Amino acid sequence: MRIYLLILSLTFTVICKSQVLTINVSENNFGVDESNSLIVSHIQNISDYTNTSEYDEIVIILGQNNYNFSSIPDSLEYSDSYLVTDSSTSNQYDLYFTQLPIILIESNNTIVDEPKVLASFTYSDEEQILVSNIGIELRGGSSQSFPKKTYDLEFWDDEVGDETNNIQFGELRSDDDWILDALYNEPLRLRSYVANKLWLEIHNAPYYIDDEPNAKSGADVMYVEMFLNGQYNGLYNLSEQVDKKQLKLKSYNDNIRGELYKGISWGASTFSSLPSYDNESRIWSGYEFKYPKEDDITDWGNLYQFTAFVMNSSETDFTSSIWAKFDEDNYIDYFLFLNLIRATDNTGKNIYLAKYKANEPYFYVPWDLDGCFGTIWDGTNENITNDILSNGFISKIIDIDPNDISTNIANKWFNYRNNIFSSESLSNFISEQYNFLQSNKIYERESLVYSNYLFDSESLSYTLTWLENRLEYLDIYFGNILSINEEDSLAKTELIIYPNPATDRIYINSLYYLIENNIKVYNNLGQLVIDGSIDDDNISIERLKKGFYFIIIDNSSHKFIKK
């Protein structure tokens, strides 16, 4: 077995003799990038080095090499860098100290998109060092073209992967299969981290948690810094997998019980297509069959039937049966989460559809949450805040509103707005990650090897402003749902404008008695943009720009949104 786990107290010795400070860092607690003249190292009890100016010389010993500080700093900080010189070669390096775990990967093989190839893996943090063989392969689709790659890791007990080992990092699960997410297309390297944590906070357990107390409703992540073959690869999310083990789905036993499908493109995954399926293939109309395993069975029948029901069922059948076929609480949380962060790829492509066991409802699990909070999949800013993301399933729920689900969704939105979704909570969480990465000079290290983003305060301001605008829009959207539903229940003949927001037309209920009455529409600047009379139950707003408007009918004013 080539794996060992050592509970570690990092060995640092301080020798104060002739005003020389010597810091000894044990093996595996640092990485050296010769091509970029960069060193990233752990240091124990950095608070002990708040006054180093009294020394004439500072030497840091990294493994077998001695490095001399070129100048004497006042203190040693995570928020600074230090020029050091290798005493044996006279080469100079920028030395950074990090609070994050360090991962070192070495492989003599070319890393490809399948199969996994052999590599050595070292992980270190303040509590442990772990060394193991791994199988490593590229992960992702278009992201494989980026200079910073995402990797799939499997921990091997041998050199060919016949035997694997479960490994635990920090508070994450114990498993043999892990993801190193490169975050290359994230302008601040924090969106995926924040989004994954947020999903686990709002949907902290699946509905069957009482039967499966160890089940998680998604993948948890942690920041690490990674070196590959002696080169600094930067900041990564070390991520759990979304799989049968994470969700604690029931095992196959000659019959399909637990099910798991991964959305990889558009089609049936967005309930926009229903082609015939082939049980000889693990791919069907935007889905990849993940569980049961291929060695057990491939049968798309259950998923096909559910998709067909969503797409083709009557309003009566859909209303009476949908929440037996799909978990209602999961739908509500996913709809709110999807639209809060505006994850445009996660309506079908970057999504898992799962079932705990036979005859129980399906539920959603998000993954690959990089294009959100005002950006899209390639890292481009998309400053759109006034829309609702959906797919064929979501749209049918909105249109039919089975069992008044819209009221439940809106009520839950405002419940979350009092805590998890409060402006202060969300803004602080994002700002905390930014400040940590900035003050610890992790952005500076990223910029040394990847120059695709500035990681500047303007990018943070954009994100926070986008968030505030998004929250404002969703408050109005869900507020209108509650207002309309309340008015509906109180007086069916009372004037109601719908849908709100609207795209091309707004409709007016029960207005036969107002035919030929005057209407006036004003924009948010008070300018008159429509002046006419009612001759039907709808009014065209196609020529209006996106924004807020007020319509005056029968001496009453109503607010609506053109999206």
Secondary structure by P-SEA (a helix, b strand, c coil): ccbbbbbccbbbbbbbcccbbbbbbccccccccccccbbbbcccccccccccccccbbbbbcccbbbbcccccccccccbbbbbbccccccccbbbbbcbbbbbbbbccccccccbbbbbbbbbcccbbbbbbbbbbbbbccccccccccbbbbbbccccccbbbbbbccccccccccccccccccccccaaaaaaaaaaaaaccccccccccccccbbbbbbbbbbccccccccccccccccccccccccccccccbbbbbbcccccccccccccccccccccccbbbccccccccccaaaaaaaaaaaccccaaaaaacccccccaaaaaaaaaaaaaccccccccccbbbbbcccccccccccccccccccccccccccccccbbbbcaaaaaaaaacccaaaaaaaaaaaaaaaccccaaaaaaaaaaaaaaaaaaaaaaaaaaccccccccaaaaaaaaaaaaaaaaaaaaaaaaaaaaaaaaacccccccccccccccccccccccccccbbbbbbcccccccbbbbbcccccccccccccccccccccbbbbbbcc
